[in-house]
Amino acid sequence: MSSPQKGAEAMKNLRERFEDCYTAVPNGSGFKMKYIYYAPWYVWDMPEKSLRRQKCAMLLCSIAGLCISLLSAVQRSALNTAPVAFLLFALALCCHVMEFRGLFQFLGARYRTTKMTYEDVNRLLLTAPILRAAFSGALAVMGISAAVTGGMISFAAALGYGLSAASAVWVYRLYSRISVTIEENDSLERYESEFT
């Protein structure tokens, strides 16, 4: 697929993405319509029990990163009074919110999931943790330089931001190791054979 086609695919709105995966068919009784998913199924290449454990580990790691980051932000250090540090913390927090959105969607995803769910989870969990790690890592580097003049409290805040960045990298690493298999979907054919 060429680059302009990939860009157009990424810019589709929710309705267009829904229409690419579902089709409306008569319900069989009255005027109501029902939607049948006919796009391919995405199946996680991991036993279900292991996948659930992995999902929980990712969520706990992300929650720990948030707690550490918030504890670092309330430290009375020279680092936390700098406007640039506040901006980096706010950006890291926004990325953390997006990461949580992806994690909760991943937690709710079935073992055999739809194309839309897979694409949403994949996009969020491959970008948000990396961006959060970059912003938190920048805060850690700033904290180490502030620790030279600000003492141990700035070092403690820098250590916390560094641990938060490490948790983001760990979430990314756990998710990126999970592969998927694409299965054909015969739901539409089965529906048509039942009602024709």
Solvent accessible surface area in square Angstrom, and as a share of the most:
residue,aa,sasa,rsa
1,M,155,0.69
2,S,59,0.38
3,S,89,0.57
4,P,105,0.66
5,Q,105,0.47
6,K,122,0.52
7,G,36,0.34
8,A,65,0.50
9,E,70,0.31
10,A,83,0.65
11,M,159,0.71
12,K,58,0.25
13,N,78,0.40
14,L,119,0.59
15,R,154,0.56
16,E,68,0.31
17,R,39,0.14
18,F,67,0.28
19,E,90,0.40
20,D,63,0.33
21,C,3,0.02
22,Y,50,0.19
23,T,41,0.24
24,A,45,0.35
25,V,14,0.08
26,P,83,0.52
27,N,58,0.30
28,G,63,0.60
29,S,78,0.50
30,G,71,0.68
31,F,206,0.86
32,K,148,0.63
33,M,105,0.47
34,K,82,0.35
35,Y,128,0.49
36,I,20,0.10
37,Y,16,0.06
38,Y,82,0.31
39,A,8,0.06
40,P,46,0.29
41,W,40,0.14
42,Y,22,0.08
43,V,18,0.11
44,W,1,0.00
45,D,71,0.37
46,M,40,0.18
47,P,93,0.59
48,E,96,0.43
49,K,139,0.59
50,S,34,0.22
51,L,5,0.02
52,R,145,0.53
53,R,148,0.54
54,Q,31,0.14
55,K,12,0.05
56,C,70,0.42
57,A,44,0.34
58,M,0,0.00
59,L,31,0.15
60,L,119,0.59
61,C,26,0.15
62,S,0,0.00
63,I,71,0.36
64,A,47,0.36
65,G,0,0.00
66,L,42,0.21
67,C,66,0.39
68,I,53,0.27
69,S,7,0.04
70,L,79,0.39
71,L,112,0.56
72,S,5,0.03
73,A,30,0.23
74,V,111,0.64
75,Q,67,0.30
76,R,223,0.81
77,S,9,0.06
78,A,57,0.44
79,L,5,0.02
80,N,38,0.19
81,T,109,0.63
82,A,30,0.23
83,P,112,0.70
84,V,89,0.51
85,A,3,0.03
86,F,142,0.59
87,L,104,0.52
88,L,26,0.13
89,F,30,0.12
90,A,34,0.27
91,L,66,0.33
92,A,6,0.04
93,L,63,0.31
94,C,80,0.48
95,C,14,0.08
96,H,5,0.02
97,V,93,0.54
98,M,82,0.37
99,E,0,0.00
100,F,31,0.13
101,R,117,0.43
102,G,0,0.00
103,L,0,0.00
104,F,117,0.49
105,Q,50,0.22
106,F,0,0.00
107,L,58,0.29
108,G,64,0.61
109,A,11,0.08
110,R,192,0.70
111,Y,65,0.25
112,R,110,0.40
113,T,7,0.04
114,T,25,0.15
115,K,52,0.22
116,M,28,0.12
117,T,31,0.18
118,Y,38,0.15
119,E,59,0.26
120,D,14,0.07
121,V,0,0.00
122,N,39,0.20
123,R,123,0.45
124,L,8,0.04
125,L,0,0.00
126,L,61,0.30
127,T,68,0.39
128,A,5,0.04
129,P,0,0.00
130,I,72,0.37
131,L,87,0.43
132,R,1,0.00
133,A,14,0.11
134,A,59,0.46
135,F,46,0.19
136,S,1,0.01
137,G,23,0.22
138,A,38,0.30
139,L,1,0.01
140,A,12,0.09
141,V,104,0.60
142,M,54,0.24
143,G,0,0.00
144,I,100,0.51
145,S,74,0.48
146,A,19,0.15
147,A,20,0.16
148,V,127,0.73
149,T,123,0.72
150,G,36,0.35
151,G,35,0.34
152,M,146,0.65
153,I,86,0.43
154,S,1,0.00
155,F,87,0.36
156,A,49,0.38
157,A,0,0.00
158,A,3,0.03
159,L,99,0.49
160,G,7,0.07
161,Y,3,0.01
162,G,26,0.25
163,L,87,0.43
164,S,1,0.01
165,A,13,0.10
166,A,56,0.43
167,S,12,0.08
168,A,0,0.00
169,V,72,0.41
170,W,112,0.39
171,V,0,0.00
172,Y,70,0.27
173,R,104,0.38
174,L,19,0.09
175,Y,6,0.02
176,S,55,0.36
177,R,148,0.54
178,I,15,0.07
179,S,63,0.40
180,V,36,0.21
181,T,61,0.35
182,I,101,0.51
183,E,71,0.32
184,E,158,0.71
185,N,18,0.09
186,D,74,0.39
187,S,22,0.14
188,L,43,0.21
189,E,104,0.47
190,R,130,0.47
191,Y,28,0.11
192,E,86,0.39
193,S,80,0.52
194,E,127,0.57
195,F,117,0.49
196,T,145,0.84
